Amino acid sequence: MPRGPRGDTRPDRDIGQTLHVRLPKTVTPLKIQKLVYCLHGWHLATRDSPVVGELFEAWPYGPVLSSIYHEFKKNGKNSIEEYAREIDP
């Protein structure tokens, strides 16, 4: 597994990017947030290590990683049409 900024995790945008590539083209920013949260919880439960190095924030519609939010917020409620930029958080 590639190492992230905290040594044992992937960069958060990389996870959002991977989900975007592997899922149907109807994935919205909200759906990406929920999937990353579920993936993170599953990985913590089964491997005892985090998938993301950023802390989730409690927002009205569920947990949010701000790096993924800011990367895809231009899509609003629409499907994500382009890949995430590669930015070192």
C-alpha positions as a printed Julia matrix, in Angstrom:
89×3 Matrix{Float64}:
   0.0    0.0     0.0
   1.42   3.46   -0.89
   2.5    5.55    2.05
   0.73   8.82    2.76
   1.82  11.93    4.66
   1.48  10.16    8.02
   3.47   7.09    7.04
   0.8    4.4     6.96
  -2.07   5.91    5.02
  -2.9    6.86    1.47
  -3.35  10.5     0.51
  -7.06  11.19    0.84
  -7.48  12.49   -2.7
  -5.92   9.27   -4.01
  -8.69   7.23   -2.37
 -11.4    9.48   -3.8
  -9.72   9.24   -7.19
  -9.6    5.44   -7.06
 -13.29   5.23   -6.18
 -14.15   7.64   -8.99
 -12.28   5.53  -11.56
 -13.73   2.18  -10.43
 -17.36   3.19   -9.88
 -20.11   4.07  -12.36
 -20.0    7.55  -13.81
 -22.95   8.59  -11.64
 -20.81   9.14   -8.55
 -21.46  12.44   -6.79
 -19.18  14.19   -4.3
 -21.55  13.18   -1.48
 -21.4    9.52   -2.53
 -17.58   9.64   -2.61
 -17.55  11.02    0.96
 -19.83   8.26    2.23
 -17.86   5.52    0.45
 -14.52   6.77    1.81
 -16.01   6.87    5.31
 -17.26   3.27    5.02
 -13.94   2.12    3.56
 -12.08   3.84    6.39
 -14.28   2.21    9.05
 -13.97  -1.23    7.45
 -10.19  -0.92    7.23
  -9.96   0.18   10.88
 -12.08  -2.78   11.97
 -10.32  -5.43    9.89
  -6.73  -4.2     9.73
  -6.51  -1.96   12.8
  -5.06   0.88   10.74
  -6.57   3.96    9.1
  -6.98   4.35    5.36
  -6.88   8.13    5.46
  -4.64  10.44    7.44
  -7.12  13.29    7.69
  -9.8   13.53   10.36
 -13.43  13.36    9.27
 -15.58  16.38   10.1
 -19.22  16.13   11.19
 -21.34  17.91    8.58
 -25.16  17.99    8.25
 -25.27  15.22    5.59
 -22.62  13.01    7.17
 -18.87  12.76    7.69
 -16.64  14.78    5.35
 -12.94  14.88    4.5
 -12.29  18.51    3.67
  -9.6   17.68    1.07
 -12.07  15.58   -0.93
 -14.82  18.16   -0.44
 -12.69  21.01   -1.8
 -11.45  18.89   -4.7
 -14.93  17.99   -5.97
 -17.16  20.82   -4.65
 -17.36  22.42   -8.1
 -19.6   19.51   -9.14
 -22.25  20.34   -6.54
 -24.91  17.62   -6.61
 -23.91  16.52  -10.1
 -21.81  13.51  -11.02
 -18.04  13.93  -10.94
 -16.83  14.48  -14.5
 -13.06  14.76  -14.12
 -10.21  13.27  -12.14
  -8.85  14.83   -8.99
  -5.72  16.96   -9.28
  -2.59  15.57   -7.73
  -1.82  17.87   -4.84
   0.32  17.02   -1.87
  -1.92  17.87    1.11
